[in-house]
Amino acid sequence: MKKKLTLILLLIFFSVSFVILYFSLNKVETYIPEKITNKNIIEFSAQDLFSNQEVNFNNLVRKDKLTIINIWASWCQPCRMEHPFLMKLRDIKKINLIGLSYKDNNKNSKKFLYDHGNPFSKVLVDKNGLISINIGAYGVPETYLISSDKKILKKYIGPIKKENYFEIIGHANEIN
């Protein structure tokens, strides 16, 4: 009798375990970031890479320009791929391009910008990555288009590509 009870309990245990595992394997657990367009950008302050002064991001948003935050790092290979597009965006008068150096050594960030060119009107330092996380980023590079009323218009995950470049120019041309 004891053997039968043990066998029945084992059979029930394995059956329940099988059902749980079966449904767990078929469950999709893909992370999809929260849709953040038309939400206000968080207020934050960060150290300027070159002057070491504390800068409030709200003071960088301009009424007559499309503000872009580009989260990047010198160690990030996709950041190197998008850099030529950022250099082109720098020359568009209706764009205010802000760099946010993500978890990077200041010396390495400065060297990267010296070697490849500095497309940014201001480079802020996000030493521990908390500013980027609070904005809604979960990797580098990520780029945010910010309206003059500090709303996120668009978020690009990954490096800026040719089609993104032209889309950004379109947004800039909508600025009066």
Accessible surface in RSA format (square Angstrom, percent):
REM  Atomic radii and reference values for relative SASA: ProtOr
REM  Chains: A
REM  Algorithm: Lee & Richards
REM  Probe-radius: 1.40
REM  Slices: 20
REM RES _ NUM      All-atoms   Total-Side   Main-Chain    Non-polar    All polar
REM                ABS   REL    ABS   REL    ABS   REL    ABS   REL    ABS   REL
RES MET A   1   191.52  99.2 149.23  98.8  42.29 100.7 129.39 110.0  62.13  82.3
RES LYS A   2   172.97  84.4 166.11 101.9   6.86  16.3 112.79 101.5  60.18  64.1
RES LYS A   3   178.34  87.0 170.75 104.8   7.59  18.1 117.43 105.7  60.91  64.9
RES LYS A   4   141.84  69.2 139.98  85.9   1.87   4.4  85.07  76.6  56.78  60.5
RES LEU A   5   100.95  56.2  99.24  71.0   1.71   4.3 100.49  70.6   0.46   1.2
RES THR A   6    69.96  49.8  68.64  69.6   1.31   3.1  51.06  68.6  18.90  28.6
RES LEU A   7   119.64  66.6 118.27  84.6   1.37   3.4 119.36  83.8   0.28   0.8
RES ILE A   8    90.91  51.7  90.82  67.7   0.09   0.2  90.91  65.5   0.00   0.0
RES LEU A   9   104.34  58.1 100.64  72.0   3.70   9.3 100.81  70.8   3.52   9.5
RES LEU A  10    85.67  47.7  84.99  60.8   0.68   1.7  85.49  60.0   0.18   0.5
RES LEU A  11   118.65  66.1 115.47  82.6   3.18   8.0 118.27  83.1   0.38   1.0
RES ILE A  12    95.74  54.5  93.35  69.5   2.39   5.8  95.74  68.9   0.00   0.0
RES PHE A  13   123.83  62.0 118.17  73.2   5.66  14.7 123.35  74.8   0.48   1.4
RES PHE A  14   122.75  61.4 119.34  73.9   3.40   8.9 119.79  72.6   2.95   8.4
RES SER A  15    55.15  46.6  47.46  63.3   7.69  17.7  35.33  75.2  19.82  27.8
RES VAL A  16    80.01  52.7  77.76  70.4   2.25   5.4  79.99  69.5   0.03   0.1
RES SER A  17    33.62  28.4  29.85  39.8   3.77   8.7  22.50  47.9  11.12  15.6
RES PHE A  18   137.04  68.6 133.53  82.7   3.51   9.1 136.45  82.7   0.59   1.7
RES VAL A  19    72.89  48.0  72.54  65.7   0.35   0.8  72.89  63.3   0.00   0.0
RES ILE A  20   105.58  60.1 100.64  75.0   4.94  11.9 104.82  75.5   0.76   2.1
RES LEU A  21   110.12  61.3 110.12  78.8   0.00   0.0 110.12  77.3   0.00   0.0
RES TYR A  22   113.74  53.1 110.56  62.9   3.18   8.3  70.79  53.2  42.94  52.9
RES PHE A  23   131.11  65.6 125.17  77.5   5.94  15.4 125.51  76.1   5.60  16.0
RES SER A  24    64.56  54.6  47.17  62.9  17.39  40.1  29.43  62.7  35.13  49.2
RES LEU A  25   148.91  82.9 120.02  85.9  28.90  72.6 122.94  86.3  25.97  69.9
RES ASN A  26    93.63  64.6  67.70  65.4  25.94  62.4  29.18  70.2  64.45  62.3
RES LYS A  27   137.29  67.0 117.83  72.3  19.46  46.3  73.75  66.4  63.54  67.7
RES VAL A  28   122.90  80.9  95.91  86.8  26.99  65.0 100.49  87.3  22.41  60.8
RES GLU A  29   135.73  77.9 100.35  75.9  35.38  84.2  57.54 111.3  78.19  63.8
RES THR A  30    95.52  67.9  69.73  70.7  25.79  61.5  55.75  74.9  39.77  60.1
RES TYR A  31   143.60  67.0 120.63  68.6  22.97  59.8 101.70  76.4  41.90  51.7
RES ILE A  32   138.15  78.6 118.19  88.0  19.97  48.1 118.48  85.3  19.68  53.4
RES PRO A  33    29.58  21.6  21.23  19.4   8.35  30.4  21.23  17.5   8.35  51.9
RES GLU A  34   116.68  67.0  96.41  72.9  20.27  48.3  52.24 101.1  64.43  52.6
RES LYS A  35   162.05  79.1 143.32  87.9  18.72  44.6  95.09  85.6  66.96  71.3
RES ILE A  36    18.94  10.8  17.13  12.8   1.81   4.4  17.13  12.3   1.81   4.9
RES THR A  37    42.09  29.9  31.75  32.2  10.34  24.7  26.11  35.1  15.99  24.2
RES ASN A  38   109.43  75.5  94.19  91.0  15.24  36.7  22.73  54.7  86.69  83.8
RES LYS A  39    90.81  44.3  86.76  53.2   4.05   9.6  72.14  64.9  18.67  19.9
RES ASN A  40    95.97  66.2  76.70  74.1  19.27  46.4  21.82  52.5  74.15  71.7
RES ILE A  41     8.17   4.6   0.32   0.2   7.85  18.9   0.91   0.7   7.26  19.7
RES ILE A  42    58.30  33.2  50.79  37.8   7.50  18.1  57.76  41.6   0.54   1.5
RES GLU A  43   133.49  76.6 108.05  81.7  25.44  60.6  32.14  62.2 101.34  82.7
RES PHE A  44    18.49   9.3   8.65   5.4   9.84  25.6  17.97  10.9   0.52   1.5
RES SER A  45    49.81  42.1  31.67  42.3  18.14  41.8  15.21  32.4  34.60  48.5
RES ALA A  46     4.50   4.1   0.00   0.0   4.50  10.2   4.50   6.3   0.00   0.0
RES GLN A  47    63.78  35.7  61.48  44.9   2.30   5.5  14.70  31.3  49.09  37.2
RES ASP A  48     6.58   4.6   6.46   6.4   0.12   0.3   0.05   0.1   6.53   6.5
RES LEU A  49     0.40   0.2   0.00   0.0   0.40   1.0   0.35   0.2   0.05   0.1
RES PHE A  50   103.66  51.9  78.98  48.9  24.68  64.2  79.58  48.2  24.08  68.9
RES SER A  51    59.55  50.3  32.75  43.7  26.80  61.7  40.43  86.1  19.12  26.8
RES ASN A  52    89.83  61.9  70.93  68.5  18.90  45.5  16.63  40.0  73.21  70.8
RES GLN A  53   122.86  68.7 117.95  86.2   4.90  11.7  31.26  66.5  91.59  69.5
RES GLU A  54   124.52  71.5  93.96  71.1  30.56  72.8  53.00 102.5  71.52  58.4
RES VAL A  55    20.26  13.3  17.03  15.4   3.23   7.8  20.26  17.6   0.00   0.0
RES ASN A  56    55.46  38.2  50.43  48.7   5.04  12.1  10.54  25.4  44.93  43.4
RES PHE A  57     0.03   0.0   0.03   0.0   0.00   0.0   0.03   0.0   0.00   0.0
RES ASN A  58    31.61  21.8  23.38  22.6   8.23  19.8  10.91  26.3  20.70  20.0
RES ASN A  59   119.91  82.7  89.47  86.5  30.45  73.3  27.77  66.8  92.14  89.1
RES LEU A  60    26.34  14.7  22.52  16.1   3.82   9.6  25.33  17.8   1.02   2.7
RES VAL A  61    21.10  13.9   1.86   1.7  19.24  46.4   1.86   1.6  19.24  52.2
RES ARG A  62   108.69  45.6 105.22  53.6   3.47   8.3  35.43  48.4  73.27  44.4
RES LYS A  63   160.23  78.2 143.08  87.8  17.15  40.8 107.28  96.6  52.95  56.4
RES ASP A  64    71.14  49.8  63.45  63.1   7.69  18.2  34.32  80.8  36.81  36.7
RES LYS A  65    45.67  22.3  45.58  28.0   0.09   0.2  10.43   9.4  35.25  37.5
RES LEU A  66     0.18   0.1   0.18   0.1   0.00   0.0   0.18   0.1   0.00   0.0
RES THR A  67     0.14   0.1   0.14   0.1   0.00   0.0   0.00   0.0   0.14   0.2
RES ILE A  68     0.02   0.0   0.02   0.0   0.00   0.0   0.02   0.0   0.00   0.0
RES ILE A  69     0.69   0.4   0.69   0.5   0.00   0.0   0.69   0.5   0.00   0.0
RES ASN A  70     0.00   0.0   0.00   0.0   0.00   0.0   0.00   0.0   0.00   0.0
RES ILE A  71     0.12   0.1   0.12   0.1   0.00   0.0   0.12   0.1   0.00   0.0
RES TRP A  72     4.64   1.9   4.64   2.2   0.00   0.0   4.64   2.5   0.00   0.0
RES ALA A  73     0.00   0.0   0.00   0.0   0.00   0.0   0.00   0.0   0.00   0.0
RES SER A  74     9.68   8.2   8.48  11.3   1.20   2.8   5.12  10.9   4.56   6.4
RES TRP A  75   140.72  56.5 107.67  52.1  33.05  77.6 115.89  61.8  24.83  40.3
RES CYS A  76     5.12   3.9   1.83   2.0   3.29   7.7   3.55   9.0   1.57   1.7
RES GLN A  77   113.54  63.5 110.66  80.9   2.88   6.9  52.06 110.8  61.48  46.6
RES PRO A  78    49.81  36.3  49.81  45.4   0.00   0.0  49.81  41.1   0.00   0.0
RES CYS A  79     2.57   1.9   1.43   1.6   1.14   2.7   1.43   3.6   1.14   1.2
RES ARG A  80    95.23  40.0  83.53  42.6  11.69  27.8  24.15  33.0  71.08  43.1
RES MET A  81   114.72  59.4  95.09  62.9  19.63  46.7  82.40  70.1  32.32  42.8
RES GLU A  82     0.28   0.2   0.23   0.2   0.05   0.1   0.05   0.1   0.23   0.2
RES HIS A  83    10.81   5.9  10.81   7.5   0.00   0.0   7.59   7.8   3.22   3.7
RES PRO A  84    77.28  56.3  71.16  64.9   6.12  22.2  75.99  62.7   1.29   8.0
RES PHE A  85    43.03  21.5  43.03  26.7   0.00   0.0  43.03  26.1   0.00   0.0
RES LEU A  86     2.27   1.3   2.27   1.6   0.00   0.0   2.27   1.6   0.00   0.0
RES MET A  87    38.54  20.0  37.34  24.7   1.21   2.9  37.51  31.9   1.04   1.4
RES LYS A  88   110.48  53.9 104.53  64.1   5.95  14.2  62.65  56.4  47.83  50.9
RES LEU A  89     0.07   0.0   0.07   0.1   0.00   0.0   0.07   0.1   0.00   0.0
RES ARG A  90   109.53  46.0  89.34  45.5  20.19  48.1  33.86  46.3  75.67  45.9
RES ASP A  91   101.82  71.3  75.48  75.1  26.34  62.3  35.85  84.4  65.97  65.8
RES ILE A  92    38.45  21.9  33.36  24.9   5.08  12.3  37.37  26.9   1.07   2.9
RES LYS A  93   176.12  85.9 163.58 100.4  12.53  29.8 120.22 108.2  55.89  59.5
RES LYS A  94    77.60  37.9  77.24  47.4   0.36   0.9  51.44  46.3  26.16  27.9
RES ILE A  95     9.53   5.4   0.10   0.1   9.44  22.7   0.10   0.1   9.44  25.6
RES ASN A  96    12.34   8.5  10.12   9.8   2.22   5.3   2.66   6.4   9.68   9.4
RES LEU A  97     4.14   2.3   2.18   1.6   1.96   4.9   2.18   1.5   1.96   5.3
RES ILE A  98     1.99   1.1   1.99   1.5   0.00   0.0   1.99   1.4   0.00   0.0
RES GLY A  99     0.00   0.0   0.00   N/A   0.00   0.0   0.00   0.0   0.00   0.0
RES LEU A 100     0.68   0.4   0.68   0.5   0.00   0.0   0.68   0.5   0.00   0.0
RES SER A 101     0.32   0.3   0.08   0.1   0.24   0.5   0.00   0.0   0.32   0.4
RES TYR A 102    31.27  14.6  31.27  17.8   0.00   0.0  11.22   8.4  20.05  24.7
RES LYS A 103   101.81  49.7  83.37  51.2  18.44  43.9  38.69  34.8  63.12  67.2
RES ASP A 104     7.25   5.1   1.52   1.5   5.73  13.5   3.99   9.4   3.26   3.3
RES ASN A 105    79.01  54.5  71.23  68.8   7.78  18.7  16.22  39.0  62.79  60.7
RES ASN A 106    35.53  24.5  34.19  33.0   1.33   3.2  14.72  35.4  20.81  20.1
RES LYS A 107   163.21  79.6 155.57  95.5   7.63  18.2 102.73  92.5  60.48  64.4
RES ASN A 108    72.82  50.2  69.86  67.5   2.97   7.1   8.55  20.6  64.27  62.1
RES SER A 109     0.00   0.0   0.00   0.0   0.00   0.0   0.00   0.0   0.00   0.0
RES LYS A 110    77.39  37.8  74.39  45.6   3.01   7.2  34.40  31.0  43.00  45.8
RES LYS A 111   125.27  61.1 119.59  73.4   5.68  13.5  96.12  86.5  29.15  31.0
RES PHE A 112     8.56   4.3   3.99   2.5   4.57  11.9   8.12   4.9   0.44   1.3
RES LEU A 113     5.55   3.1   2.46   1.8   3.09   7.8   2.84   2.0   2.71   7.3
RES TYR A 114   191.78  89.5 164.69  93.7  27.09  70.5 124.55  93.6  67.23  82.9
RES ASP A 115    77.86  54.5  41.34  41.1  36.53  86.4  19.31  45.5  58.55  58.4
RES HIS A 116    82.00  44.8  61.15  42.5  20.85  53.3  41.54  42.8  40.46  47.1
RES GLY A 117    21.27  26.2   0.00   N/A  21.27  26.2  19.77  54.3   1.50   3.4
RES ASN A 118    50.25  34.7  38.82  37.5  11.43  27.5  19.80  47.7  30.45  29.4
RES PRO A 119     2.31   1.7   0.00   0.0   2.31   8.4   0.00   0.0   2.31  14.4
RES PHE A 120    15.74   7.9   1.45   0.9  14.29  37.2   2.32   1.4  13.43  38.4
RES SER A 121    79.02  66.8  39.86  53.2  39.16  90.2  49.02 104.4  30.00  42.0
RES LYS A 122    68.21  33.3  64.55  39.6   3.66   8.7  23.17  20.9  45.04  48.0
RES VAL A 123     1.77   1.2   0.82   0.7   0.95   2.3   0.82   0.7   0.95   2.6
RES LEU A 124     0.40   0.2   0.40   0.3   0.00   0.0   0.40   0.3   0.00   0.0
RES VAL A 125    10.72   7.1   4.19   3.8   6.53  15.7   4.19   3.6   6.53  17.7
RES ASP A 126     2.01   1.4   0.86   0.9   1.16   2.7   1.16   2.7   0.86   0.9
RES LYS A 127   117.86  57.5 104.84  64.3  13.02  31.0  90.47  81.4  27.39  29.2
RES ASN A 128    92.13  63.5  77.78  75.2  14.36  34.6  36.74  88.4  55.39  53.5
RES GLY A 129     0.00   0.0   0.00   N/A   0.00   0.0   0.00   0.0   0.00   0.0
RES LEU A 130   100.33  55.9 100.33  71.8   0.00   0.0 100.33  70.5   0.00   0.0
RES ILE A 131    27.28  15.5  26.90  20.0   0.38   0.9  27.28  19.6   0.00   0.0
RES SER A 132     0.72   0.6   0.72   1.0   0.00   0.0   0.72   1.5   0.00   0.0
RES ILE A 133    96.44  54.9  86.46  64.4   9.97  24.0  86.46  62.3   9.97  27.1
RES ASN A 134    92.64  63.9  72.44  70.0  20.19  48.6  12.64  30.4  79.99  77.3
RES ILE A 135     8.83   5.0   0.00   0.0   8.83  21.3   0.50   0.4   8.32  22.6
RES GLY A 136    24.64  30.4   0.00   N/A  24.64  30.4  18.93  51.9   5.71  12.8
RES ALA A 137     7.46   6.9   1.40   2.2   6.06  13.8   1.49   2.1   5.97  15.8
RES TYR A 138   110.56  51.6  77.59  44.1  32.97  85.8  69.00  51.9  41.56  51.2
RES GLY A 139    30.04  37.1   0.00   N/A  30.04  37.1  27.65  75.9   2.40   5.4
RES VAL A 140    30.30  19.9   7.86   7.1  22.44  54.1   8.17   7.1  22.13  60.0
RES PRO A 141     2.38   1.7   1.13   1.0   1.25   4.5   1.13   0.9   1.25   7.8
RES GLU A 142     1.32   0.8   1.32   1.0   0.00   0.0   0.72   1.4   0.60   0.5
RES THR A 143     0.00   0.0   0.00   0.0   0.00   0.0   0.00   0.0   0.00   0.0
RES TYR A 144     0.00   0.0   0.00   0.0   0.00   0.0   0.00   0.0   0.00   0.0
RES LEU A 145     0.00   0.0   0.00   0.0   0.00   0.0   0.00   0.0   0.00   0.0
RES ILE A 146     0.03   0.0   0.00   0.0   0.03   0.1   0.00   0.0   0.03   0.1
RES SER A 147    16.60  14.0  16.41  21.9   0.19   0.4  16.54  35.2   0.06   0.1
RES SER A 148    31.97  27.0  27.46  36.7   4.50  10.4   0.33   0.7  31.64  44.3
RES ASP A 149    86.67  60.7  69.38  69.1  17.29  40.9  39.93  94.0  46.74  46.6
RES LYS A 150    71.42  34.8  71.42  43.8   0.00   0.0  22.81  20.5  48.61  51.8
RES LYS A 151    70.31  34.3  70.31  43.1   0.00   0.0  43.73  39.4  26.58  28.3
RES ILE A 152     4.28   2.4   4.28   3.2   0.00   0.0   4.28   3.1   0.00   0.0
RES LEU A 153    59.45  33.1  44.12  31.6  15.33  38.5  45.47  31.9  13.97  37.6
RES LYS A 154    66.71  32.5  66.71  40.9   0.00   0.0  21.35  19.2  45.36  48.3
RES LYS A 155    32.12  15.7  13.79   8.5  18.33  43.6  13.48  12.1  18.63  19.8
RES TYR A 156    14.02   6.5  11.31   6.4   2.72   7.1  14.02  10.5   0.00   0.0
RES ILE A 157    91.16  51.9  62.66  46.7  28.50  68.7  62.66  45.1  28.50  77.3
RES GLY A 158    16.29  20.1   0.00   N/A  16.29  20.1  15.64  42.9   0.65   1.5
RES PRO A 159    23.14  16.9  20.44  18.6   2.70   9.8  20.44  16.9   2.70  16.8
RES ILE A 160     2.64   1.5   0.00   0.0   2.64   6.4   0.00   0.0   2.64   7.2
RES LYS A 161   104.85  51.2 103.40  63.4   1.45   3.5  63.23  56.9  41.62  44.3
RES LYS A 162   131.02  63.9 129.09  79.2   1.93   4.6  72.16  65.0  58.86  62.7
RES GLU A 163   112.77  64.7 103.21  78.1   9.56  22.8  60.50 117.0  52.27  42.7
RES ASN A 164    25.24  17.4  25.24  24.4   0.00   0.0   0.00   0.0  25.24  24.4
RES TYR A 165    26.77  12.5  26.77  15.2   0.00   0.0   7.99   6.0  18.78  23.2
RES PHE A 166   116.02  58.0 106.83  66.2   9.19  23.9 107.28  65.0   8.74  25.0
RES GLU A 167    69.44  39.9  57.73  43.7  11.71  27.9  33.85  65.5  35.59  29.1
RES ILE A 168     0.00   0.0   0.00   0.0   0.00   0.0   0.00   0.0   0.00   0.0
RES ILE A 169    36.61  20.8  36.61  27.3   0.00   0.0  36.61  26.4   0.00   0.0
RES GLY A 170    31.81  39.2   0.00   N/A  31.81  39.2  29.65  81.4   2.16   4.8
RES HIS A 171    44.05  24.1  40.43  28.1   3.62   9.3  30.54  31.5  13.51  15.7
RES ALA A 172     0.00   0.0   0.00   0.0   0.00   0.0   0.00   0.0   0.00   0.0
RES ASN A 173    97.18  67.0  76.91  74.3  20.26  48.8  24.20  58.2  72.98  70.5
RES GLU A 174   130.60  75.0 104.44  79.0  26.16  62.3  47.48  91.8  83.11  67.9
RES ILE A 175    29.24  16.6  24.83  18.5   4.41  10.6  27.51  19.8   1.73   4.7
RES ASN A 176   175.01 120.7 121.78 117.7  53.24 128.2  63.15 152.0 111.87 108.1
END  Absolute sums over single chains surface
CHAIN  1 A    10930.4       9339.4       1591.0       6781.0       4149.4
END  Absolute sums over all chains
TOTAL         10930.4       9339.4       1591.0       6781.0       4149.4
